[in-house]
């Protein structure tokens, strides 16, 4: 037999062995790749579980927040309703008490009793609002008890002609708690019921230079009318009312 015949025979005999070896390597490689894929799938499954857990926590938290907001909204609504009811009740009681006070005052004063009052504010002050009713808390004279030093209101006991005086003062300095840059400035009105009957203003632009103003009015009033001193604006700076200068409010009945 020729040599090349032996070669062909040898190749023929070894070919199945090589194929079997190649097949084994391929299987081993596939098993490695499969293990990698399974590992990746397991990791992704774990991440998915973690994400689901987080989603559940977020959903629970969101649901709890919505329930809390609903409870708060309900509570706020109930509170607002209660406050409105309380305010309405207080307004009604205030009107009733004011009416009773007027009737008692009118009935308690005889025609022969002199009606006169004088009161002032006892200390410096600052930071008021627009429409503020000034309360002249220190009473010097209150014949007939027509002035109320808790509300700042003079209630007319009987119809007639009345005279009123009111004084204000502003400071060229800043008291403790006054954080305004500018010095004192204010304008006020003498108000009968809801109608202005006079006005004055005081303004200082210079340090240590105080300013004062006084108004005077004669009014024909009806029994039960109320008279008070009211701010026209919030003002600025410090308002003086001390030993040297007083915010004062006074009045007396001239004739019936």
C-alpha positions as CSV (number, residue, x, y, z in Angstrom):
1,X,0.0,0.0,0.0
2,X,1.3,3.4,-0.9
3,X,2.3,5.9,1.8
4,X,-0.4,8.3,1.0
5,X,-2.9,5.6,1.5
6,X,-1.7,5.3,5.1
7,X,-2.1,9.0,5.6
8,X,-5.6,9.0,4.4
9,X,-6.4,6.1,6.6
10,X,-4.9,7.8,9.6
11,X,-6.9,11.0,9.0
12,X,-10.0,9.0,8.7
13,X,-9.4,7.2,12.0
14,X,-8.5,10.4,14.0
15,X,-11.4,12.6,12.7
16,X,-14.0,11.3,15.1
17,X,-11.6,11.9,18.0
18,X,-11.1,15.5,17.0
19,X,-14.8,16.1,16.5
20,X,-15.4,14.6,20.0
21,X,-12.8,16.9,21.5
22,X,-14.2,20.0,19.8
23,X,-17.7,19.0,20.9
24,X,-16.6,18.7,24.5
25,X,-14.9,22.2,24.4
26,X,-18.0,23.7,22.9
27,X,-20.2,22.2,25.6
28,X,-17.8,23.5,28.3
29,X,-17.9,27.0,26.8
30,X,-21.7,26.9,26.5
31,X,-21.9,25.9,30.2
32,X,-19.7,28.8,31.2
33,X,-21.8,31.2,29.1
34,X,-25.0,29.8,30.5
35,X,-23.7,30.2,34.1
36,X,-22.9,33.9,33.3
37,X,-26.4,34.4,31.9
38,X,-28.0,32.7,34.9
39,X,-25.9,34.9,37.2
40,X,-27.0,38.1,35.4
41,X,-30.6,37.0,35.5
42,X,-30.4,36.3,39.2
43,X,-28.8,39.7,39.8
44,X,-31.5,41.4,37.7
45,X,-34.2,39.5,39.5
46,X,-32.8,40.7,42.8
47,X,-32.7,44.3,41.6
48,X,-36.3,43.9,40.4
49,X,-37.4,42.7,43.8
50,X,-35.6,45.6,45.4
51,X,-37.3,48.0,43.1
52,X,-40.7,46.4,43.8
53,X,-40.0,46.8,47.5
54,X,-39.1,50.5,47.1
55,X,-42.2,51.0,44.9
56,X,-44.4,49.4,47.6
57,X,-42.8,51.6,50.3
58,X,-43.3,54.7,48.2
59,X,-46.9,53.8,47.4
60,X,-47.6,53.2,51.1
61,X,-45.9,56.5,52.0
62,X,-47.9,58.4,49.4
63,X,-51.1,56.8,50.5
64,X,-50.4,57.7,54.1
65,X,-49.5,61.3,53.1
66,X,-52.8,61.6,51.1
67,X,-54.7,60.3,54.1
68,X,-53.0,62.7,56.4
69,X,-53.6,65.6,54.0
70,X,-57.3,64.7,53.9
71,X,-57.5,64.5,57.6
72,X,-55.7,67.9,58.0
73,X,-58.0,69.4,55.3
74,X,-61.0,68.1,57.2
75,X,-59.6,69.4,60.5
76,X,-58.8,72.8,59.1
77,X,-62.3,73.1,57.6
78,X,-63.9,72.2,61.0
79,X,-61.6,74.6,62.7
80,X,-62.4,77.4,60.2
81,X,-66.1,76.7,60.7
82,X,-65.7,76.8,64.5
83,X,-63.8,80.0,64.3
84,X,-66.4,81.6,62.0
85,X,-69.1,80.5,64.5
86,X,-67.1,81.9,67.4
87,X,-66.4,85.2,65.6
88,X,-70.1,85.5,64.7
89,X,-71.1,84.8,68.3
90,X,-68.6,87.3,69.7
91,X,-69.7,89.9,67.2
92,X,-73.3,89.4,68.2
93,X,-72.4,89.5,71.9
94,X,-70.3,92.6,71.4
95,X,-73.2,94.4,69.7
96,X,-75.5,93.3,72.4
97,X,-73.2,94.4,75.2
98,X,-72.5,97.7,73.3
99,X,-76.2,98.3,73.1
100,X,-76.7,97.5,76.7
101,X,-73.8,99.7,77.7
102,X,-75.3,102.6,75.8
103,X,-78.7,102.1,77.3
104,X,-77.3,101.8,80.8
105,X,-75.1,104.9,80.4
106,X,-77.9,107.0,79.0
107,X,-80.3,105.9,81.7
108,X,-77.7,106.4,84.5
109,X,-76.9,110.1,83.7
110,X,-79.3,112.8,84.8
111,X,-79.7,116.0,82.9
112,X,-78.1,117.9,85.7
113,X,-74.9,115.8,85.8
114,X,-71.9,117.4,84.1
115,X,-70.4,115.4,81.3
116,X,-66.7,115.9,80.9
117,X,-63.6,113.7,80.6
118,X,-59.8,114.0,80.1
119,X,-57.5,111.0,79.6
120,X,-54.0,110.4,78.2
121,X,-51.8,107.6,77.0
122,X,-49.3,106.6,79.8
123,X,-46.2,105.6,77.8
124,X,-44.4,105.9,74.5
125,X,-45.4,103.4,71.8
126,X,-44.7,102.4,68.2
127,X,-46.0,100.1,65.4
128,X,-49.7,100.6,65.0
129,X,-52.0,99.7,62.2
130,X,-54.2,101.7,59.8
131,X,-57.6,102.3,61.5
132,X,-56.1,101.8,65.0
133,X,-58.3,103.1,67.8
134,X,-56.1,104.8,70.4
135,X,-56.8,103.9,74.0
136,X,-56.1,106.8,76.4
137,X,-55.6,104.6,79.4
138,X,-54.9,107.0,82.1
139,X,-58.1,108.9,83.2
140,X,-57.8,112.2,85.0
141,X,-61.4,113.3,84.8
142,X,-64.5,111.3,83.8
143,X,-67.6,113.0,85.1
144,X,-70.6,111.1,84.0
145,X,-68.5,108.0,83.2
146,X,-69.1,108.4,79.5
147,X,-65.4,107.7,78.5
148,X,-64.2,104.0,78.5
149,X,-60.4,103.8,79.1
150,X,-60.4,100.2,78.0
151,X,-61.8,100.8,74.5
152,X,-60.8,104.5,74.0
153,X,-64.4,105.3,73.2
154,X,-66.6,108.2,74.4
155,X,-70.3,107.3,74.4
156,X,-72.6,110.2,74.2
157,X,-75.0,110.0,77.2
158,X,-77.5,112.5,76.0
159,X,-78.1,114.6,72.9
160,X,-76.5,118.0,72.7
161,X,-73.5,120.1,71.8
162,X,-70.1,118.8,72.7
163,X,-66.5,120.0,72.5
164,X,-63.5,117.7,72.0
165,X,-59.7,118.2,72.1
166,X,-57.1,115.6,71.0
167,X,-53.3,115.9,71.0
168,X,-50.6,113.7,69.4
169,X,-46.7,113.8,69.6
170,X,-44.0,112.1,67.6
171,X,-40.3,111.6,68.5
172,X,-37.0,112.6,66.9
173,X,-35.6,109.4,68.5
174,X,-36.3,105.6,68.3
175,X,-37.6,103.8,71.4
176,X,-36.7,100.1,72.1
177,X,-38.6,98.0,69.6
178,X,-38.8,100.8,66.9
179,X,-37.0,99.4,63.9
180,X,-38.1,102.1,61.4
181,X,-35.4,104.0,59.7
182,X,-37.2,107.3,59.8
183,X,-38.3,109.3,62.8
184,X,-41.9,109.8,64.1
185,X,-44.8,110.6,61.7
186,X,-48.5,110.0,62.1
187,X,-51.9,111.4,61.1
188,X,-55.1,110.8,63.1
189,X,-58.8,111.5,62.8
190,X,-61.5,112.3,65.3
191,X,-64.4,110.0,64.3
192,X,-68.1,110.1,65.2
193,X,-69.5,106.7,64.7
194,X,-68.0,105.9,61.3
195,X,-67.6,109.5,60.0
196,X,-64.4,111.6,60.4
197,X,-65.0,115.0,62.0
198,X,-61.5,116.3,62.1
199,X,-57.8,115.4,61.5
200,X,-54.3,116.4,62.6
201,X,-50.8,115.2,61.7
202,X,-47.3,115.4,63.2
203,X,-44.0,114.7,61.5
204,X,-40.4,115.1,62.4
205,X,-37.4,114.5,60.2
206,X,-34.6,115.6,62.6
207,X,-33.0,113.8,65.5
208,X,-34.0,115.1,68.9
209,X,-36.6,117.4,67.3
210,X,-40.0,116.2,68.5
211,X,-43.3,117.3,67.0
212,X,-46.7,117.8,68.5
213,X,-50.2,118.7,67.1
214,X,-53.6,119.4,68.7
215,X,-57.1,119.3,67.2
216,X,-60.3,120.8,68.4
217,X,-63.9,120.2,67.4
218,X,-67.4,121.1,68.4
219,X,-70.0,118.6,67.4
220,X,-73.8,118.2,67.7
221,X,-74.3,114.6,68.8
222,X,-77.2,112.3,69.5
223,X,-77.5,110.0,72.5
224,X,-75.7,106.7,71.9
225,X,-73.2,108.2,69.4
226,X,-69.6,107.2,69.9
227,X,-66.5,109.3,69.4
228,X,-62.9,108.1,69.3
229,X,-59.5,109.0,67.9
230,X,-58.4,106.7,65.0
231,X,-55.2,106.5,63.0
232,X,-55.4,107.3,59.2
233,X,-52.3,105.2,58.5
234,X,-49.8,103.0,60.2
235,X,-47.4,105.9,60.9
236,X,-43.7,105.4,61.5
237,X,-41.1,105.7,64.2
238,X,-41.8,106.4,67.9
239,X,-44.9,108.2,69.3
240,X,-44.2,110.2,72.5
241,X,-46.5,110.0,75.5
242,X,-44.5,110.6,78.7
243,X,-43.9,113.2,81.4
244,X,-42.9,115.9,78.8
245,X,-45.6,115.3,76.1
246,X,-48.8,113.4,76.2
247,X,-51.2,111.9,73.7
248,X,-54.4,113.2,75.2
249,X,-58.2,113.1,74.5
250,X,-60.8,115.2,76.3
251,X,-64.3,116.5,75.8
252,X,-67.3,118.0,77.6
253,X,-70.9,118.8,77.0
254,X,-71.6,122.4,76.2
255,X,-75.4,122.4,76.1
256,X,-78.4,120.2,75.4
